[in-house]
Amino acid sequence: MGEDTAVDFGALGQNQSLEDAPVVKLLQSVFEDAVQIRASDIHIEPQEKRVQIRFRIDGMLHMQTEADPKIAGALALRLKLMSGLDISEKRLPQDGRFNVKLKNQSIDVRISSMPTQYGESVVMRLLSQDTGIPSLDHLGFPADMLKRFRELFTQPHGMVLVTGPTGSGKTTTLYSVLSELNSVNTKIITVEDPVEYRLPGINQVQVNEKIDLSFSRVLRSALRQDPDIMLIGEMRDQETAQIAMRAAITGHMVLSTLHTNDAVGTPIRLLDMGVPRYMVAMSVRAVLAQRLVRLVCESCATGYAPLPSELTWLGMEIGEEAKNRQYVHGRGCTHCNGTGYQGRVGVYEMMEMTAPLAEAVNHHDPNHFIKLARSQMAGWSLRRHAIALAANGKTTVAEAMRVSNMAED
């Protein structure tokens, strides 16, 4: 099945044999439910006595339904057919993608199958093509941080990195940046695995390791295409990082992501990957670290008194002020599926590579760099941003603590 072939469950249901009909019907209801309650992922997991189907909503997994284990094989088979995977191969993991048409909505689905003890586990990431790319103003940046961030990524050359774990919204942030930079007099090339958003007017390349179309190989070719701006989906190895940094030093604006816990640890991570110190010092303009924090559901939000341990944690950051704020949580209602939360927003910290920090990178003591960077970022930490959201009634103290602990592990 080609990448742009769409699956229409209505048409599929009419053409199925009797034994295949229940599988198609189950998949249709699963996709419809997932879209309705804004799930980002669908997990289909065969167990010994059942097939469990779970949804990830606002970053948390929830049990959705259970099915007879006898249909596990048929479910995996149908999904592999839909995504053009090899249906005869059940012993090796496979990845693919397809498109689903549901009630006039177009959903891009990234699929991953993996053999487990009781059959093939299938995980699908849902990307709605109708929601579009949000503007940077709607991502939850503090106003002064966003102003400085804009000044840094609109420079003619250098590297801007966005860091955080999988599912923390890095790609969305970078595409919001790209849509601001996208103009008729700018050549933009992206190198990704996979291409998550489609943006008119830019040149997007999908990496394909099977045919040796690796990040480093595409990057070398992309540089011969005379780009002004390049987005590299992820810097996974030393070779990719060095080509990207060389490009940033020689007149290109390079945007990329890296899996690090915080902004301060990112240059150290690059050095660990084997990138020369002078390259890191000369190329990196800014590092933005981010997480997604769940927002309290507006339909069931109510005031509450934080636990003593929560107040102690808040007090460490904002002192006596912690006791004077009004805090809210969600009771749980039909709008938020009983969770008390609905929707997510970004929390951020930004480290700007100033001249003293660039000099500190060339210093052989990483602790010297970390100390200097932390003092420069005082008040700009992820934790401080998460606490501000809790103190202003946007999220709960528990959620602010969860996100802050993720950043500090």
Secondary structure, DSSP 4 states (H G I P E B T S, - for coil): --TTPEEEHHHHHHT--TTTHHHHHHHHHHHHHHHHTT-SEEEEEE-SS-EEEEEEETTEEEEEEEE-GGGHHHHHHHHHHHTT--TT--SS-EEEEEEEEETTEEEEEEEEEEEETTEEEEEEEEEESSS-PPPGGGTT--HHHHHHHHHHHTSSSEEEEEE-STTSSHHHHHHHHHHHH--TT--EEEEESS--S--TTSEEEE-BGGGTB-HHHHHHHHHTT--SEEEES---SHHHHHHHHHHHHTT-EEEEEE--SSSTHHHHHHHHTT--HHHHHHHEEEEEEEEEEEEEPTTSEEEEPPPHHHHHHHHHHHGGGGGGS-EEEE---TTTTTSSEEEEEEEEEEEE--HHHHHHHTSS-HHHHHHHHHHHTTT-SHHHHHHHHHHTTSS-HHHHHHHHHHHH-
